[in-house]
């Protein structure tokens, strides 16, 4: 626990000034007038939440998520055996097929995707690889004589995508197969499909070698292919796509760890949207592997970080700029003055109007950002930083904010009127501390 310097006289003066500053600010904010309103928009960041392992499993890999937040994937236990799961309302349910095995005698079933009706698609092994669709009580099987079938994705229309014999992608509508492969592809795999029928996957370029771009992702839409290659990467794979056209996948700058090339050989995640790639790495992770994305922008996948290998759910939030104790620096929080409210300004930008865009009652603030400490927000907006944009001023209860000696930042969380999560932070100095 960090200590704070200063003597009793300093703490007494600081306490009086802090109380007066907050009360003066409170009065001033209540009498300020209304300023012009500006339309909202912000760029998203992600909060990563670890997914606990399937009971008894040594590793758990989430591969798909629907708009209801239901997650599917597969797991492994010590010795190599494994199975598939549905994760819903914080509860795991086994998704397994009797008789499935693999060449070493171990059970093999991999769930890959789930639609909003709860239909789960995946692959199992029983002498050959076959696809399946599971509807919570029964299975239908996807197989072709003499070849392996890997079923990877399903949309709300029940259309299934996957790969035949590890070499060519397919779209299955009812009982009719359509096969497709990008131009110049030696092999290809279809890995995801959205509700509009747009398909993503990966392919090996027959004209490439390991020192050049050799694996690309692709987007297939109405007979047209768009090749996807993360800038500077030799290896790119697209795994999931949502209804907005957001695509998630993985890339590696140097998959063969070639000493003549710059970049590491680890797997990294990406989001591709409107022609732009954004790297997505879990905090402190050496490997991040996104597999699925839903229409809320939630991403599921697998990573390796300082906690070891585990599944994750990455939830998008709008990053906002906040100013704790506006107009006063440093931002001193006296945790003994539990009754004195802490003013926090949420700043607007040219594309984001904080007073109009934020659901005030959703705001939480304090040590972790989850503390329900809101007292009230000012009805009249204020231009805190002089940029002629209306900022939102809210007050939070010191006693309920949960600050502790050693805290160096205060965190605010909430959501916009359309339900998009927001988060922001600013520096604090906690007094008195020993």
Buried (B, 14 or more C-beta within 10 A) or exposed (E): EEEBEEEEEEBEEBBEEBBEBBEEBBEBBEEBEEBEBBEBEBEBBBBBEEBEBBEEBBBBBBBBBBBBBBBBBBBBBEEEBBBBBBBBEEEBBEBBBEEBBBEEEBBBBBBBBBBBEBBBBBBBBBEEBBBBBBEEEEBEEBBBEEEBBBBBBBBBEBBBBBBBEEBBBBBBEEEEBEEBBBEEBBBBBBBBBBBBBBBBBBBBBEEBEEEEBBBBBBBBBEEEBBBBBBEEBBBBBBBBBBBBBBBBBBBBBBBEEEEEBEBBBBBBBBBBBEEEBBEBBBEEBBBBBBBBBBBBBBBBBBBBBEEEBBBBBBBBBBBBBBBBBBEBEEBBBBBEBEEBBBBBBBBBBEEBBBBBBBBBEBBBBBBEBEBEBBBEBBEBBBBBBEEEBBBBBBBBBBBBBBBEBEBEEBBBBBBBEEEBBBBBBBEBBBBBBE
